[in-house]
Amino acid sequence: MAYEEVNLNDMKYDLELEAFTYECPCGDLFQITMEELEAGEEIAYCPSCSLVVMVEYGQSELVKAQERIRSADKLESVVPPAGAKAIAA
C-alpha cells in the first residue's frame, strides 16, 4: 500500500540522481526515473525505508516532465559549477 499519492508535477527532477524525487518522512527521497515512467511504472521507492508513493501522471504530464529534463540539462551545460573560475576571453 502506498504511503501517499503524488502528482508528477509536484515532484522535483534531480540531475545528479537522474530521477524525479519527492521528500520521504524518513528524510531521504522517493525516486522514479523517466525510463520507469515511460515504461508505465507508477511507484516511486525510497532507498532508505520501506515506504513507497503512487505517482499520478498522464501523457500530458509525461511530456511536460520530458521538457523539464531537457531544460534542466540545457541549464546545467550553461551554468558553471559552484566555485568555478571564469576564463578571460
PDB file of N, CA, C and O in Angstrom:
ATOM      1  N   MET A   1       0.838  -1.177   0.000  1.00  0.00           N
ATOM      2  CA  MET A   1       0.000   0.000   0.000  1.00  0.00           C
ATOM      3  C   MET A   1       0.889   1.249   0.000  1.00  0.00           C
ATOM      4  O   MET A   1       1.886   1.320   0.719  1.00  0.00           O
ATOM      5  N   ALA A   2       0.509   2.222  -0.815  1.00  0.00           N
ATOM      6  CA  ALA A   2       1.304   3.442  -0.950  1.00  0.00           C
ATOM      7  C   ALA A   2       1.098   4.363   0.244  1.00  0.00           C
ATOM      8  O   ALA A   2      -0.006   4.486   0.776  1.00  0.00           O
ATOM      9  N   TYR A   3       2.169   4.996   0.645  1.00  0.00           N
ATOM     10  CA  TYR A   3       2.142   5.971   1.731  1.00  0.00           C
ATOM     11  C   TYR A   3       1.284   7.170   1.335  1.00  0.00           C
ATOM     12  O   TYR A   3       0.545   7.711   2.157  1.00  0.00           O
ATOM     13  N   GLU A   4       1.389   7.585   0.059  1.00  0.00           N
ATOM     14  CA  GLU A   4       0.710   8.786  -0.417  1.00  0.00           C
ATOM     15  C   GLU A   4       0.600   8.716  -1.932  1.00  0.00           C
ATOM     16  O   GLU A   4       1.353   7.989  -2.580  1.00  0.00           O
ATOM     17  N   GLU A   5      -0.341   9.473  -2.500  1.00  0.00           N
ATOM     18  CA  GLU A   5      -0.420   9.640  -3.943  1.00  0.00           C
ATOM     19  C   GLU A   5       0.131  11.021  -4.271  1.00  0.00           C
ATOM     20  O   GLU A   5      -0.261  12.017  -3.663  1.00  0.00           O
ATOM     21  N   VAL A   6       1.050  11.072  -5.241  1.00  0.00           N
ATOM     22  CA  VAL A   6       1.740  12.315  -5.589  1.00  0.00           C
ATOM     23  C   VAL A   6       1.622  12.535  -7.089  1.00  0.00           C
ATOM     24  O   VAL A   6       1.839  11.612  -7.875  1.00  0.00           O
ATOM     25  N   ASN A   7       1.278  13.756  -7.487  1.00  0.00           N
ATOM     26  CA  ASN A   7       1.236  14.078  -8.902  1.00  0.00           C
ATOM     27  C   ASN A   7       2.662  14.314  -9.389  1.00  0.00           C
ATOM     28  O   ASN A   7       3.471  14.913  -8.679  1.00  0.00           O
ATOM     29  N   LEU A   8       2.967  13.855 -10.573  1.00  0.00           N
ATOM     30  CA  LEU A   8       4.310  14.018 -11.144  1.00  0.00           C
ATOM     31  C   LEU A   8       4.729  15.488 -11.168  1.00  0.00           C
ATOM     32  O   LEU A   8       5.905  15.803 -10.986  1.00  0.00           O
ATOM     33  N   ASN A   9       3.771  16.384 -11.393  1.00  0.00           N
ATOM     34  CA  ASN A   9       4.085  17.818 -11.422  1.00  0.00           C
ATOM     35  C   ASN A   9       4.575  18.340 -10.074  1.00  0.00           C
ATOM     36  O   ASN A   9       5.217  19.389 -10.019  1.00  0.00           O
ATOM     37  N   ASP A  10       4.284  17.627  -8.992  1.00  0.00           N
ATOM     38  CA  ASP A  10       4.714  18.040  -7.655  1.00  0.00           C
ATOM     39  C   ASP A  10       6.081  17.476  -7.275  1.00  0.00           C
ATOM     40  O   ASP A  10       6.594  17.767  -6.194  1.00  0.00           O
ATOM     41  N   MET A  11       6.667  16.679  -8.152  1.00  0.00           N
ATOM     42  CA  MET A  11       7.981  16.096  -7.886  1.00  0.00           C
ATOM     43  C   MET A  11       9.059  16.979  -8.514  1.00  0.00           C
ATOM     44  O   MET A  11       8.807  17.671  -9.500  1.00  0.00           O
ATOM     45  N   LYS A  12      10.250  16.950  -7.939  1.00  0.00           N
ATOM     46  CA  LYS A  12      11.391  17.706  -8.463  1.00  0.00           C
ATOM     47  C   LYS A  12      12.288  16.754  -9.244  1.00  0.00           C
ATOM     48  O   LYS A  12      12.410  15.577  -8.906  1.00  0.00           O
ATOM     49  N   TYR A  13      12.917  17.284 -10.297  1.00  0.00           N
ATOM     50  CA  TYR A  13      13.874  16.473 -11.047  1.00  0.00           C
ATOM     51  C   TYR A  13      15.270  16.736 -10.509  1.00  0.00           C
ATOM     52  O   TYR A  13      15.712  17.883 -10.444  1.00  0.00           O
ATOM     53  N   ASP A  14      15.961  15.675 -10.126  1.00  0.00           N
ATOM     54  CA  ASP A  14      17.318  15.764  -9.588  1.00  0.00           C
ATOM     55  C   ASP A  14      18.298  15.333 -10.676  1.00  0.00           C
ATOM     56  O   ASP A  14      18.304  14.175 -11.093  1.00  0.00           O
ATOM     57  N   LEU A  15      19.131  16.279 -11.135  1.00  0.00           N
ATOM     58  CA  LEU A  15      20.085  15.987 -12.208  1.00  0.00           C
ATOM     59  C   LEU A  15      21.120  14.948 -11.804  1.00  0.00           C
ATOM     60  O   LEU A  15      21.510  14.115 -12.622  1.00  0.00           O
ATOM     61  N   GLU A  16      21.569  14.984 -10.555  1.00  0.00           N
ATOM     62  CA  GLU A  16      22.575  14.017 -10.103  1.00  0.00           C
ATOM     63  C   GLU A  16      22.012  12.602 -10.065  1.00  0.00           C
ATOM     64  O   GLU A  16      22.664  11.656 -10.508  1.00  0.00           O
ATOM     65  N   LEU A  17      20.799  12.462  -9.535  1.00  0.00           N
ATOM     66  CA  LEU A  17      20.172  11.138  -9.445  1.00  0.00           C
ATOM     67  C   LEU A  17      19.552  10.713 -10.770  1.00  0.00           C
ATOM     68  O   LEU A  17      19.277   9.532 -10.987  1.00  0.00           O
ATOM     69  N   GLU A  18      19.332  11.690 -11.660  1.00  0.00           N
ATOM     70  CA  GLU A  18      18.613  11.467 -12.907  1.00  0.00           C
ATOM     71  C   GLU A  18      17.268  10.812 -12.624  1.00  0.00           C
ATOM     72  O   GLU A  18      16.884   9.824 -13.250  1.00  0.00           O
ATOM     73  N   ALA A  19      16.559  11.403 -11.647  1.00  0.00           N
ATOM     74  CA  ALA A  19      15.270  10.864 -11.224  1.00  0.00           C
ATOM     75  C   ALA A  19      14.389  11.981 -10.686  1.00  0.00           C
ATOM     76  O   ALA A  19      14.875  13.010 -10.217  1.00  0.00           O
ATOM     77  N   PHE A  20      13.087  11.755 -10.765  1.00  0.00           N
ATOM     78  CA  PHE A  20      12.135  12.639 -10.112  1.00  0.00           C
ATOM     79  C   PHE A  20      12.095  12.233  -8.653  1.00  0.00           C
ATOM     80  O   PHE A  20      12.099  11.045  -8.331  1.00  0.00           O
ATOM     81  N   THR A  21      12.056  13.222  -7.767  1.00  0.00           N
ATOM     82  CA  THR A  21      12.125  12.939  -6.335  1.00  0.00           C
ATOM     83  C   THR A  21      10.997  13.632  -5.584  1.00  0.00           C
ATOM     84  O   THR A  21      10.414  14.613  -6.046  1.00  0.00           O
ATOM     85  N   TYR A  22      10.714  13.079  -4.402  1.00  0.00           N
ATOM     86  CA  TYR A  22       9.706  13.634  -3.500  1.00  0.00           C
ATOM     87  C   TYR A  22      10.150  13.283  -2.098  1.00  0.00           C
ATOM     88  O   TYR A  22      10.585  12.160  -1.844  1.00  0.00           O
ATOM     89  N   GLU A  23      10.042  14.239  -1.180  1.00  0.00           N
ATOM     90  CA  GLU A  23      10.540  14.023   0.180  1.00  0.00           C
ATOM     91  C   GLU A  23       9.814  12.892   0.897  1.00  0.00           C
ATOM     92  O   GLU A  23       8.586  12.808   0.882  1.00  0.00           O
ATOM     93  N   CYS A  24      10.601  12.027   1.523  1.00  0.00           N
ATOM     94  CA  CYS A  24      10.078  10.920   2.323  1.00  0.00           C
ATOM     95  C   CYS A  24      10.112  11.339   3.796  1.00  0.00           C
ATOM     96  O   CYS A  24      11.008  12.081   4.199  1.00  0.00           O
ATOM     97  N   PRO A  25       9.159  10.878   4.603  1.00  0.00           N
ATOM     98  CA  PRO A  25       9.176  11.219   6.026  1.00  0.00           C
ATOM     99  C   PRO A  25      10.452  10.774   6.741  1.00  0.00           C
ATOM    100  O   PRO A  25      10.798  11.331   7.782  1.00  0.00           O
ATOM    101  N   CYS A  26      11.156   9.778   6.197  1.00  0.00           N
ATOM    102  CA  CYS A  26      12.378   9.293   6.846  1.00  0.00           C
ATOM    103  C   CYS A  26      13.551  10.249   6.648  1.00  0.00           C
ATOM    104  O   CYS A  26      14.591  10.104   7.290  1.00  0.00           O
ATOM    105  N   GLY A  27      13.380  11.238   5.745  1.00  0.00           N
ATOM    106  CA  GLY A  27      14.449  12.195   5.488  1.00  0.00           C
ATOM    107  C   GLY A  27      15.144  11.989   4.152  1.00  0.00           C
ATOM    108  O   GLY A  27      15.875  12.867   3.694  1.00  0.00           O
ATOM    109  N   ASP A  28      14.928  10.851   3.528  1.00  0.00           N
ATOM    110  CA  ASP A  28      15.511  10.578   2.212  1.00  0.00           C
ATOM    111  C   ASP A  28      14.511  11.031   1.144  1.00  0.00           C
ATOM    112  O   ASP A  28      13.621  11.832   1.428  1.00  0.00           O
ATOM    113  N   LEU A  29      14.655  10.525  -0.069  1.00  0.00           N
ATOM    114  CA  LEU A  29      13.787  10.919  -1.171  1.00  0.00           C
ATOM    115  C   LEU A  29      13.197   9.705  -1.879  1.00  0.00           C
ATOM    116  O   LEU A  29      13.900   8.732  -2.150  1.00  0.00           O
ATOM    117  N   PHE A  30      11.895   9.772  -2.179  1.00  0.00           N
ATOM    118  CA  PHE A  30      11.300   8.807  -3.095  1.00  0.00           C
ATOM    119  C   PHE A  30      11.882   9.128  -4.462  1.00  0.00           C
ATOM    120  O   PHE A  30      12.108  10.297  -4.776  1.00  0.00           O
ATOM    121  N   GLN A  31      12.131   8.099  -5.289  1.00  0.00           N
ATOM    122  CA  GLN A  31      12.764   8.321  -6.588  1.00  0.00           C
ATOM    123  C   GLN A  31      12.092   7.483  -7.664  1.00  0.00           C
ATOM    124  O   GLN A  31      11.721   6.332  -7.436  1.00  0.00           O
ATOM    125  N   ILE A  32      11.942   8.092  -8.859  1.00  0.00           N
ATOM    126  CA  ILE A  32      11.466   7.361 -10.028  1.00  0.00           C
ATOM    127  C   ILE A  32      12.110   8.007 -11.254  1.00  0.00           C
ATOM    128  O   ILE A  32      12.144   9.233 -11.361  1.00  0.00           O
ATOM    129  N   THR A  33      12.617   7.200 -12.170  1.00  0.00           N
ATOM    130  CA  THR A  33      13.316   7.720 -13.351  1.00  0.00           C
ATOM    131  C   THR A  33      12.345   7.929 -14.508  1.00  0.00           C
ATOM    132  O   THR A  33      11.239   7.389 -14.509  1.00  0.00           O
ATOM    133  N   MET A  34      12.769   8.712 -15.484  1.00  0.00           N
ATOM    134  CA  MET A  34      11.959   8.928 -16.678  1.00  0.00           C
ATOM    135  C   MET A  34      11.742   7.609 -17.414  1.00  0.00           C
ATOM    136  O   MET A  34      10.659   7.360 -17.944  1.00  0.00           O
ATOM    137  N   GLU A  35      12.764   6.773 -17.445  1.00  0.00           N
ATOM    138  CA  GLU A  35      12.636   5.482 -18.116  1.00  0.00           C
ATOM    139  C   GLU A  35      11.544   4.639 -17.459  1.00  0.00           C
ATOM    140  O   GLU A  35      10.769   3.973 -18.145  1.00  0.00           O
ATOM    141  N   GLU A  36      11.487   4.671 -16.138  1.00  0.00           N
ATOM    142  CA  GLU A  36      10.446   3.925 -15.417  1.00  0.00           C
ATOM    143  C   GLU A  36       9.064   4.492 -15.727  1.00  0.00           C
ATOM    144  O   GLU A  36       8.113   3.737 -15.928  1.00  0.00           O
ATOM    145  N   LEU A  37       8.952   5.819 -15.765  1.00  0.00           N
ATOM    146  CA  LEU A  37       7.674   6.452 -16.082  1.00  0.00           C
ATOM    147  C   LEU A  37       7.235   6.103 -17.500  1.00  0.00           C
ATOM    148  O   LEU A  37       6.068   5.785 -17.730  1.00  0.00           O
ATOM    149  N   GLU A  38       8.167   6.161 -18.448  1.00  0.00           N
ATOM    150  CA  GLU A  38       7.841   5.843 -19.842  1.00  0.00           C
ATOM    151  C   GLU A  38       7.418   4.389 -20.002  1.00  0.00           C
ATOM    152  O   GLU A  38       6.668   4.056 -20.920  1.00  0.00           O
ATOM    153  N   ALA A  39       7.894   3.524 -19.113  1.00  0.00           N
ATOM    154  CA  ALA A  39       7.515   2.107 -19.143  1.00  0.00           C
ATOM    155  C   ALA A  39       6.188   1.856 -18.423  1.00  0.00           C
ATOM    156  O   ALA A  39       5.716   0.721 -18.365  1.00  0.00           O
ATOM    157  N   GLY A  40       5.582   2.928 -17.870  1.00  0.00           N
ATOM    158  CA  GLY A  40       4.298   2.790 -17.208  1.00  0.00           C
ATOM    159  C   GLY A  40       4.364   2.580 -15.707  1.00  0.00           C
ATOM    160  O   GLY A  40       3.337   2.350 -15.067  1.00  0.00           O
ATOM    161  N   GLU A  41       5.562   2.655 -15.135  1.00  0.00           N
ATOM    162  CA  GLU A  41       5.718   2.483 -13.683  1.00  0.00           C
ATOM    163  C   GLU A  41       5.010   3.624 -12.957  1.00  0.00           C
ATOM    164  O   GLU A  41       5.056   4.771 -13.402  1.00  0.00           O
ATOM    165  N   GLU A  42       4.362   3.310 -11.851  1.00  0.00           N
ATOM    166  CA  GLU A  42       3.639   4.321 -11.074  1.00  0.00           C
ATOM    167  C   GLU A  42       4.097   4.393  -9.624  1.00  0.00           C
ATOM    168  O   GLU A  42       3.565   5.187  -8.849  1.00  0.00           O
ATOM    169  N   ILE A  43       5.077   3.576  -9.246  1.00  0.00           N
ATOM    170  CA  ILE A  43       5.529   3.522  -7.860  1.00  0.00           C
ATOM    171  C   ILE A  43       6.930   4.121  -7.747  1.00  0.00           C
ATOM    172  O   ILE A  43       7.851   3.716  -8.456  1.00  0.00           O
ATOM    173  N   ALA A  44       7.076   5.099  -6.837  1.00  0.00           N
ATOM    174  CA  ALA A  44       8.390   5.667  -6.527  1.00  0.00           C
ATOM    175  C   ALA A  44       8.820   5.103  -5.177  1.00  0.00           C
ATOM    176  O   ALA A  44       8.052   5.118  -4.215  1.00  0.00           O
ATOM    177  N   TYR A  45      10.034   4.613  -5.114  1.00  0.00           N
ATOM    178  CA  TYR A  45      10.554   3.955  -3.915  1.00  0.00           C
ATOM    179  C   TYR A  45      11.519   4.862  -3.164  1.00  0.00           C
ATOM    180  O   TYR A  45      12.224   5.673  -3.765  1.00  0.00           O
ATOM    181  N   CYS A  46      11.541   4.716  -1.853  1.00  0.00           N
ATOM    182  CA  CYS A  46      12.547   5.371  -1.027  1.00  0.00           C
ATOM    183  C   CYS A  46      13.656   4.349  -0.792  1.00  0.00           C
ATOM    184  O   CYS A  46      13.374   3.236  -0.347  1.00  0.00           O
ATOM    185  N   PRO A  47      14.916   4.701  -1.080  1.00  0.00           N
ATOM    186  CA  PRO A  47      16.005   3.744  -0.897  1.00  0.00           C
ATOM    187  C   PRO A  47      16.371   3.489   0.569  1.00  0.00           C
ATOM    188  O   PRO A  47      17.123   2.561   0.866  1.00  0.00           O
ATOM    189  N   SER A  48      15.842   4.310   1.486  1.00  0.00           N
ATOM    190  CA  SER A  48      16.233   4.180   2.892  1.00  0.00           C
ATOM    191  C   SER A  48      15.194   3.525   3.792  1.00  0.00           C
ATOM    192  O   SER A  48      15.503   3.155   4.924  1.00  0.00           O
ATOM    193  N   CYS A  49      13.971   3.380   3.305  1.00  0.00           N
ATOM    194  CA  CYS A  49      12.933   2.762   4.132  1.00  0.00           C
ATOM    195  C   CYS A  49      11.978   1.972   3.238  1.00  0.00           C
ATOM    196  O   CYS A  49      12.204   1.859   2.033  1.00  0.00           O
ATOM    197  N   SER A  50      10.940   1.441   3.810  1.00  0.00           N
ATOM    198  CA  SER A  50      10.024   0.589   3.049  1.00  0.00           C
ATOM    199  C   SER A  50       8.848   1.351   2.446  1.00  0.00           C
ATOM    200  O   SER A  50       7.981   0.737   1.824  1.00  0.00           O
ATOM    201  N   LEU A  51       8.797   2.668   2.613  1.00  0.00           N
ATOM    202  CA  LEU A  51       7.672   3.437   2.088  1.00  0.00           C
ATOM    203  C   LEU A  51       7.768   3.606   0.572  1.00  0.00           C
ATOM    204  O   LEU A  51       8.857   3.663   0.000  1.00  0.00           O
ATOM    205  N   VAL A  52       6.600   3.683  -0.054  1.00  0.00           N
ATOM    206  CA  VAL A  52       6.501   3.963  -1.488  1.00  0.00           C
ATOM    207  C   VAL A  52       5.384   4.983  -1.688  1.00  0.00           C
ATOM    208  O   VAL A  52       4.483   5.098  -0.857  1.00  0.00           O
ATOM    209  N   VAL A  53       5.447   5.719  -2.790  1.00  0.00           N
ATOM    210  CA  VAL A  53       4.350   6.606  -3.168  1.00  0.00           C
ATOM    211  C   VAL A  53       3.863   6.216  -4.553  1.00  0.00           C
ATOM    212  O   VAL A  53       4.627   5.739  -5.392  1.00  0.00           O
ATOM    213  N   MET A  54       2.567   6.430  -4.771  1.00  0.00           N
ATOM    214  CA  MET A  54       1.963   6.211  -6.078  1.00  0.00           C
ATOM    215  C   MET A  54       2.075   7.527  -6.843  1.00  0.00           C
ATOM    216  O   MET A  54       1.600   8.563  -6.377  1.00  0.00           O
ATOM    217  N   VAL A  55       2.701   7.484  -8.011  1.00  0.00           N
ATOM    218  CA  VAL A  55       2.886   8.685  -8.821  1.00  0.00           C
ATOM    219  C   VAL A  55       1.760   8.746  -9.846  1.00  0.00           C
ATOM    220  O   VAL A  55       1.597   7.843 -10.666  1.00  0.00           O
ATOM    221  N   GLU A  56       0.989   9.825  -9.784  1.00  0.00           N
ATOM    222  CA  GLU A  56      -0.115  10.024 -10.719  1.00  0.00           C
ATOM    223  C   GLU A  56       0.373  10.864 -11.892  1.00  0.00           C
ATOM    224  O   GLU A  56       0.958  11.930 -11.700  1.00  0.00           O
ATOM    225  N   TYR A  57       0.131  10.381 -13.100  1.00  0.00           N
ATOM    226  CA  TYR A  57       0.510  11.142 -14.287  1.00  0.00           C
ATOM    227  C   TYR A  57      -0.215  10.583 -15.499  1.00  0.00           C
ATOM    228  O   TYR A  57      -0.587   9.411 -15.548  1.00  0.00           O
ATOM    229  N   GLY A  58      -0.402  11.458 -16.470  1.00  0.00           N
ATOM    230  CA  GLY A  58      -0.958  11.078 -17.755  1.00  0.00           C
ATOM    231  C   GLY A  58       0.041  11.448 -18.835  1.00  0.00           C
ATOM    232  O   GLY A  58       1.167  11.851 -18.544  1.00  0.00           O
ATOM    233  N   GLN A  59      -0.376  11.309 -20.069  1.00  0.00           N
ATOM    234  CA  GLN A  59       0.523  11.605 -21.186  1.00  0.00           C
ATOM    235  C   GLN A  59       0.979  13.065 -21.161  1.00  0.00           C
ATOM    236  O   GLN A  59       2.142  13.353 -21.443  1.00  0.00           O
ATOM    237  N   SER A  60       0.071  13.988 -20.826  1.00  0.00           N
ATOM    238  CA  SER A  60       0.455  15.409 -20.826  1.00  0.00           C
ATOM    239  C   SER A  60       1.500  15.702 -19.750  1.00  0.00           C
ATOM    240  O   SER A  60       2.422  16.482 -19.985  1.00  0.00           O
ATOM    241  N   GLU A  61       1.367  15.082 -18.565  1.00  0.00           N
ATOM    242  CA  GLU A  61       2.371  15.273 -17.513  1.00  0.00           C
ATOM    243  C   GLU A  61       3.710  14.676 -17.920  1.00  0.00           C
ATOM    244  O   GLU A  61       4.766  15.221 -17.596  1.00  0.00           O
ATOM    245  N   LEU A  62       3.661  13.557 -18.628  1.00  0.00           N
ATOM    246  CA  LEU A  62       4.893  12.907 -19.082  1.00  0.00           C
ATOM    247  C   LEU A  62       5.636  13.803 -20.078  1.00  0.00           C
ATOM    248  O   LEU A  62       6.858  13.931 -20.010  1.00  0.00           O
ATOM    249  N   VAL A  63       4.897  14.417 -20.997  1.00  0.00           N
ATOM    250  CA  VAL A  63       5.506  15.327 -21.974  1.00  0.00           C
ATOM    251  C   VAL A  63       6.118  16.530 -21.259  1.00  0.00           C
ATOM    252  O   VAL A  63       7.234  16.938 -21.579  1.00  0.00           O
ATOM    253  N   LYS A  64       5.396  17.099 -20.295  1.00  0.00           N
ATOM    254  CA  LYS A  64       5.926  18.234 -19.527  1.00  0.00           C
ATOM    255  C   LYS A  64       7.178  17.828 -18.760  1.00  0.00           C
ATOM    256  O   LYS A  64       8.131  18.603 -18.670  1.00  0.00           O
ATOM    257  N   ALA A  65       7.182  16.628 -18.211  1.00  0.00           N
ATOM    258  CA  ALA A  65       8.343  16.138 -17.461  1.00  0.00           C
ATOM    259  C   ALA A  65       9.554  16.003 -18.380  1.00  0.00           C
ATOM    260  O   ALA A  65      10.671  16.341 -17.990  1.00  0.00           O
ATOM    261  N   GLN A  66       9.337  15.513 -19.593  1.00  0.00           N
ATOM    262  CA  GLN A  66      10.438  15.391 -20.552  1.00  0.00           C
ATOM    263  C   GLN A  66      11.004  16.770 -20.889  1.00  0.00           C
ATOM    264  O   GLN A  66      12.216  16.932 -21.029  1.00  0.00           O
ATOM    265  N   GLU A  67      10.117  17.767 -21.018  1.00  0.00           N
ATOM    266  CA  GLU A  67      10.564  19.135 -21.293  1.00  0.00           C
ATOM    267  C   GLU A  67      11.354  19.696 -20.111  1.00  0.00           C
ATOM    268  O   GLU A  67      12.346  20.397 -20.307  1.00  0.00           O
ATOM    269  N   ARG A  68      10.921  19.391 -18.883  1.00  0.00           N
ATOM    270  CA  ARG A  68      11.644  19.843 -17.690  1.00  0.00           C
ATOM    271  C   ARG A  68      13.059  19.278 -17.680  1.00  0.00           C
ATOM    272  O   ARG A  68      14.006  19.982 -17.331  1.00  0.00           O
ATOM    273  N   ILE A  69      13.205  18.024 -18.056  1.00  0.00           N
ATOM    274  CA  ILE A  69      14.525  17.392 -18.072  1.00  0.00           C
ATOM    275  C   ILE A  69      15.413  18.062 -19.118  1.00  0.00           C
ATOM    276  O   ILE A  69      16.570  18.380 -18.844  1.00  0.00           O
ATOM    277  N   ARG A  70      14.870  18.276 -20.313  1.00  0.00           N
ATOM    278  CA  ARG A  70      15.659  18.929 -21.363  1.00  0.00           C
ATOM    279  C   ARG A  70      16.087  20.329 -20.926  1.00  0.00           C
ATOM    280  O   ARG A  70      17.229  20.727 -21.156  1.00  0.00           O
ATOM    281  N   SER A  71      15.185  21.073 -20.301  1.00  0.00           N
ATOM    282  CA  SER A  71      15.514  22.423 -19.821  1.00  0.00           C
ATOM    283  C   SER A  71      16.590  22.373 -18.751  1.00  0.00           C
ATOM    284  O   SER A  71      17.512  23.188 -18.752  1.00  0.00           O
ATOM    285  N   ALA A  72      16.475  21.419 -17.838  1.00  0.00           N
ATOM    286  CA  ALA A  72      17.465  21.278 -16.763  1.00  0.00           C
ATOM    287  C   ALA A  72      18.826  20.911 -17.339  1.00  0.00           C
ATOM    288  O   ALA A  72      19.850  21.417 -16.880  1.00  0.00           O
ATOM    289  N   ASP A  73      18.846  20.032 -18.343  1.00  0.00           N
ATOM    290  CA  ASP A  73      20.109  19.645 -18.973  1.00  0.00           C
ATOM    291  C   ASP A  73      20.757  20.842 -19.659  1.00  0.00           C
ATOM    292  O   ASP A  73      21.970  21.028 -19.562  1.00  0.00           O
ATOM    293  N   LYS A  74      19.961  21.655 -20.351  1.00  0.00           N
ATOM    294  CA  LYS A  74      20.497  22.840 -21.020  1.00  0.00           C
ATOM    295  C   LYS A  74      21.045  23.821 -20.001  1.00  0.00           C
ATOM    296  O   LYS A  74      22.123  24.384 -20.194  1.00  0.00           O
ATOM    297  N   LEU A  75      20.312  24.030 -18.917  1.00  0.00           N
ATOM    298  CA  LEU A  75      20.744  24.962 -17.885  1.00  0.00           C
ATOM    299  C   LEU A  75      22.048  24.503 -17.259  1.00  0.00           C
ATOM    300  O   LEU A  75      22.938  25.316 -17.011  1.00  0.00           O
ATOM    301  N   GLU A  76      22.169  23.214 -17.003  1.00  0.00           N
ATOM    302  CA  GLU A  76      23.393  22.686 -16.394  1.00  0.00           C
ATOM    303  C   GLU A  76      24.591  22.905 -17.307  1.00  0.00           C
ATOM    304  O   GLU A  76      25.693  23.171 -16.828  1.00  0.00           O
ATOM    305  N   SER A  77      24.389  22.797 -18.620  1.00  0.00           N
ATOM    306  CA  SER A  77      25.516  22.958 -19.535  1.00  0.00           C
ATOM    307  C   SER A  77      25.922  24.424 -19.689  1.00  0.00           C
ATOM    308  O   SER A  77      27.028  24.706 -20.150  1.00  0.00           O
ATOM    309  N   VAL A  78      25.044  25.365 -19.310  1.00  0.00           N
ATOM    310  CA  VAL A  78      25.332  26.787 -19.434  1.00  0.00           C
ATOM    311  C   VAL A  78      25.878  27.362 -18.133  1.00  0.00           C
ATOM    312  O   VAL A  78      26.765  28.215 -18.161  1.00  0.00           O
ATOM    313  N   VAL A  79      25.365  26.912 -17.001  1.00  0.00           N
ATOM    314  CA  VAL A  79      25.751  27.446 -15.696  1.00  0.00           C
ATOM    315  C   VAL A  79      27.005  26.732 -15.205  1.00  0.00           C
ATOM    316  O   VAL A  79      27.007  25.505 -15.106  1.00  0.00           O
ATOM    317  N   PRO A  80      28.080  27.473 -14.891  1.00  0.00           N
ATOM    318  CA  PRO A  80      29.299  26.820 -14.392  1.00  0.00           C
ATOM    319  C   PRO A  80      29.075  26.268 -12.990  1.00  0.00           C
ATOM    320  O   PRO A  80      28.266  26.812 -12.238  1.00  0.00           O
ATOM    321  N   PRO A  81      29.769  25.208 -12.630  1.00  0.00           N
ATOM    322  CA  PRO A  81      29.648  24.654 -11.285  1.00  0.00           C
ATOM    323  C   PRO A  81      30.063  25.669 -10.232  1.00  0.00           C
ATOM    324  O   PRO A  81      30.856  26.569 -10.506  1.00  0.00           O
ATOM    325  N   ALA A  82      29.528  25.523  -9.034  1.00  0.00           N
ATOM    326  CA  ALA A  82      29.877  26.428  -7.933  1.00  0.00           C
ATOM    327  C   ALA A  82      31.384  26.393  -7.703  1.00  0.00           C
ATOM    328  O   ALA A  82      31.992  25.323  -7.680  1.00  0.00           O
ATOM    329  N   GLY A  83      31.967  27.544  -7.537  1.00  0.00           N
ATOM    330  CA  GLY A  83      33.400  27.626  -7.279  1.00  0.00           C
ATOM    331  C   GLY A  83      34.254  27.660  -8.537  1.00  0.00           C
ATOM    332  O   GLY A  83      35.472  27.820  -8.455  1.00  0.00           O
ATOM    333  N   ALA A  84      33.623  27.509  -9.706  1.00  0.00           N
ATOM    334  CA  ALA A  84      34.392  27.533 -10.948  1.00  0.00           C
ATOM    335  C   ALA A  84      34.834  28.961 -11.246  1.00  0.00           C
ATOM    336  O   ALA A  84      34.093  29.914 -11.004  1.00  0.00           O
ATOM    337  N   LYS A  85      36.030  29.098 -11.766  1.00  0.00           N
ATOM    338  CA  LYS A  85      36.557  30.421 -12.098  1.00  0.00           C
ATOM    339  C   LYS A  85      36.256  30.728 -13.558  1.00  0.00           C
ATOM    340  O   LYS A  85      36.345  29.863 -14.429  1.00  0.00           O
ATOM    341  N   ALA A  86      35.897  31.982 -13.800  1.00  0.00           N
ATOM    342  CA  ALA A  86      35.629  32.412 -15.167  1.00  0.00           C
ATOM    343  C   ALA A  86      36.944  32.488 -15.933  1.00  0.00           C
ATOM    344  O   ALA A  86      37.979  32.860 -15.380  1.00  0.00           O
ATOM    345  N   ILE A  87      36.887  32.135 -17.193  1.00  0.00           N
ATOM    346  CA  ILE A  87      38.073  32.200 -18.050  1.00  0.00           C
ATOM    347  C   ILE A  87      37.988  33.480 -18.870  1.00  0.00           C
ATOM    348  O   ILE A  87      36.988  33.722 -19.545  1.00  0.00           O
ATOM    349  N   ALA A  88      39.020  34.288 -18.816  1.00  0.00           N
ATOM    350  CA  ALA A  88      39.039  35.546 -19.569  1.00  0.00           C
ATOM    351  C   ALA A  88      39.188  35.249 -21.046  1.00  0.00           C
ATOM    352  O   ALA A  88      39.950  34.370 -21.448  1.00  0.00           O
ATOM    353  N   ALA A  89      38.444  36.000 -21.850  1.00  0.00           N
ATOM    354  CA  ALA A  89      38.492  35.793 -23.303  1.00  0.00           C
ATOM    355  C   ALA A  89      39.664  36.512 -23.909  1.00  0.00           C
ATOM    356  O   ALA A  89      39.866  36.452 -25.122  1.00  0.00           O
TER     357      ALA A  89
END
